[in-house]
Amino acid sequence: MWDLDPFQFFRLTVAWIATIYATVITLQSAWGWVLYLSGGDKYMTMVRRYLIIHALRLRFKTFWGDVIICILLCMVFLLLWRLHGVIAQGV
C-alpha cells in the first residue's frame, strides 16, 4: 500500500498531465510546420531557403551558452527532486 498524501497525488497527477499535454502540442505543431513547409510552390521554396539560410547563420557561441544554462538548470531541478525524495523518506 502506498503512503501518498493528497497533495503529492495532486502534484504527480498535474505533472503527468502537463507533460503529456506539452508533448502532444509540440508534436502537433512540429507536424503542422512539416506539412506547411513541404509545399511545392514557388513561395514555399523561398520560405524553406530563407529558414535554411538563417539556421546556417545561427551564432553558435550564444546559442550554446543558453544550452549550457538550460542543462545546469535541469541538473539543479533533478538535484532538488532527489533531495525532496531523501527528505520525504527520512520523515
C-alpha positions as CSV (number, residue, x, y, z in Angstrom):
1,M,0.0,0.0,0.0
2,W,1.3,3.4,-0.9
3,D,1.6,6.1,1.7
4,L,0.7,9.0,-0.6
5,D,-1.0,12.1,0.7
6,P,-3.5,14.1,-1.4
7,F,-1.1,16.9,-2.2
8,Q,1.6,14.6,-3.6
9,F,-1.1,12.7,-5.6
10,F,-2.4,16.0,-7.0
11,R,1.2,17.2,-7.8
12,L,2.1,14.0,-9.6
13,T,-1.2,14.0,-11.5
14,V,-0.7,17.5,-12.7
15,A,2.9,16.8,-13.6
16,W,1.9,13.8,-15.7
17,I,-1.0,15.7,-17.4
18,A,1.2,18.8,-18.2
19,T,4.0,16.6,-19.6
20,I,1.7,14.6,-21.8
21,Y,-0.1,17.8,-22.9
22,A,3.1,19.7,-23.8
23,T,4.4,16.7,-25.7
24,V,1.3,16.3,-27.8
25,I,1.1,20.0,-28.5
26,T,4.8,20.2,-29.5
27,L,4.4,17.2,-31.8
28,Q,1.3,18.6,-33.4
29,S,3.0,21.9,-34.0
30,A,6.1,20.3,-35.5
31,W,4.0,18.1,-37.8
32,G,2.0,21.2,-38.9
33,W,5.2,23.0,-39.8
34,V,6.5,20.0,-41.7
35,L,3.2,19.8,-43.7
36,Y,3.2,23.6,-44.3
37,L,6.8,23.7,-45.4
38,S,6.6,20.6,-47.6
39,G,4.5,22.5,-50.3
40,G,5.9,22.5,-53.8
41,D,5.0,26.0,-55.0
42,K,7.5,28.9,-55.5
43,Y,6.8,30.7,-52.2
44,M,7.2,27.6,-50.1
45,T,10.6,27.0,-51.7
46,M,11.6,30.6,-50.9
47,V,10.5,30.1,-47.3
48,R,12.4,26.9,-46.9
49,R,15.6,28.6,-48.3
50,Y,15.1,31.5,-46.0
51,L,14.8,29.2,-43.0
52,I,17.9,27.2,-44.0
53,I,20.0,30.3,-44.5
54,H,19.0,31.7,-41.1
55,A,19.7,28.3,-39.5
56,L,23.2,28.3,-41.0
57,R,23.8,31.9,-39.8
58,L,22.9,30.9,-36.3
59,R,25.5,32.2,-33.8
60,F,26.6,29.0,-32.0
61,K,28.5,30.8,-29.3
62,T,25.5,32.5,-27.8
63,F,23.3,29.5,-28.6
64,W,25.5,27.0,-26.8
65,G,25.7,29.4,-23.8
66,D,21.9,29.2,-23.5
67,V,22.0,25.4,-23.9
68,I,24.6,25.1,-21.1
69,I,22.4,27.3,-18.8
70,C,19.4,25.1,-19.6
71,I,21.4,21.9,-18.8
72,L,22.6,23.4,-15.5
73,L,19.0,24.4,-14.5
74,C,17.9,20.8,-15.3
75,M,20.7,19.4,-13.1
76,V,19.6,21.7,-10.2
77,F,16.0,20.6,-10.7
78,L,17.0,16.9,-10.6
79,L,19.1,17.5,-7.5
80,L,16.3,19.3,-5.7
81,W,13.9,16.5,-6.8
82,R,16.3,13.9,-5.4
83,L,16.8,15.8,-2.2
84,H,13.0,16.1,-1.8
85,G,12.7,12.3,-2.0
86,V,15.5,11.8,0.6
87,I,13.9,14.3,3.0
88,A,10.5,12.6,2.5
89,Q,11.9,9.2,3.3
90,G,13.7,10.5,6.4
91,V,10.5,11.9,8.0
